[in-house]
Amino acid sequence: MQELALVFLGLIALLVVVAFFKMVRIVPQQQEFIVERLGKYTRTLTPGMNFLVPFLDSVRSKIDKREQVVSFPPQPVITSDNLVVSIDTVIYYMVTDSVRATYAISNFLQGVEQLTVTTLRNVVGSMDLETALTSRDTINSALRVVLDEATGKWGIKVTRVEIKAIDPPPSVRDSMEKQMRAERDKRAAILTAEGSRQSQILSAEGEQQAAILRAQGDRQARILQAEGQSKAIETVFSAIHRSNPDEKLLAYQYLQTLPQIAAGASNKVWVVPAELTRALDAFGSAMGSMSGQAASSFSSSSPSPAPEASSDDDEPVGVDTDVSDEDTSSEDSSELTTPEIEGSPHVSPSGFTASDAAAQVLNPTTPPVGPAMGSAPVPPPPPPAGGTAPLPPPPGPGAPPPPPPV
């Protein structure tokens, strides 16, 4: 008997423990439990600790009150232009009434999926492919309004509907890719042309600015060069006028300038101007007067009057500057035309002719000819009436010196 009593007490203790665990239920946050007693809805358990009647109350369902996200598989939809497109949708919903979500529909998630498919076909079926591809916001808004109205009696609220992808048929997709490729090529060509145009504009502006700067630099350089030449000419002119030059110095300077005129590499014919004769006459007269002074220094008597120089009023000597066409066409090298002086050469009183001066100017290496430069000396003038014998002429180059006077 005692053993049976112990077993009975053990069974009662076990039942008490099991009943305690069945009586206490803890509900997590953002969840609700639907409780039935003997198969009938009794109450809804809220988050926290709740007590049930053991062996009489049972939990029918557990409802999550948070916002749920469900993605449905792609659904084929026919557009108004008879093209079959595949559309993926995402539904955001939350349960507002746990009792209606449990007893108003057997499976509210499956009901939301089927309602989404039918509503999507109605909305997209009234659009063509191009409109459907560019009107996702319109489709999302229409789906949300229809689903929210239909699922409200189920205790569910659809908060947002999103279209993930709209995939056209492969043939249409290839055509769209070609169109997009052509559009990208067009944009690339436009951008390339615009860049080339901008580059050419900038290059042209740079060349224009560089040309302007170069022109300004050349202008300033020419102005400074002209000012320098003007200053140099003015200085030379002032120096010449301050020194009071005579005609002989000017003629000598003129003869020195003539070789510089003919020194150009492109000169084939040198035309001697008619003014050269007068310059040569003046230069010859100057050389003759210098020779006369040198000869008279050795004479004991007073020098005889120097003969008068040729008049400056003589007619200009004609210069033949004609060059035959055959010579100029056959010869590529430069030619120097030597002027021919008509008539007898003009001889200065000292024996130094104009031809000698011209030869000396044209060829500086030619030894000068004249009384003082190696030619025959000019005979001394006759003795004066006093009867005094004149001194002998000066010795030539290389001759022994004369004996001293007695």
Secondary structure, 3 states (H helix, E strand, C coil): CHHHHHHHHHHHHHHHHHHHHHHEEEECCCEEEEEEECCEEEEEECCEEEECCCCCEEEEEEEECCCEEEEEEEEEEECCCCCEEEEEEEEEEEECCHHHHHHCCCCHHHHHHHHHHHHHHHHHCCCCHHHHHHCHHHHHHHHHHHHHHHHHHHCEEEEEEEEEEEECCHHHHHHHHHHHHHHHHHHHHHHHHHHHHHHHHHHHHHHHHHHHHHHHHHHHHHHHHHHHHHHHHHHHHHHHHHHCCCHHHHHHHHHHHHHHHCCCCCCCCCCCCCHHHHHHHHHHHHHHHHHHHHHHCCCCCCCCCCCCCCCCCCCCCCECCCCCHHHHHHCCCCCCCCCCECCCCCECCCCCEHHHHHHHHHCCCCCCCCHHHCCCCCCCCCCCCCCCCCCCCCCCCCCCCCCCCC
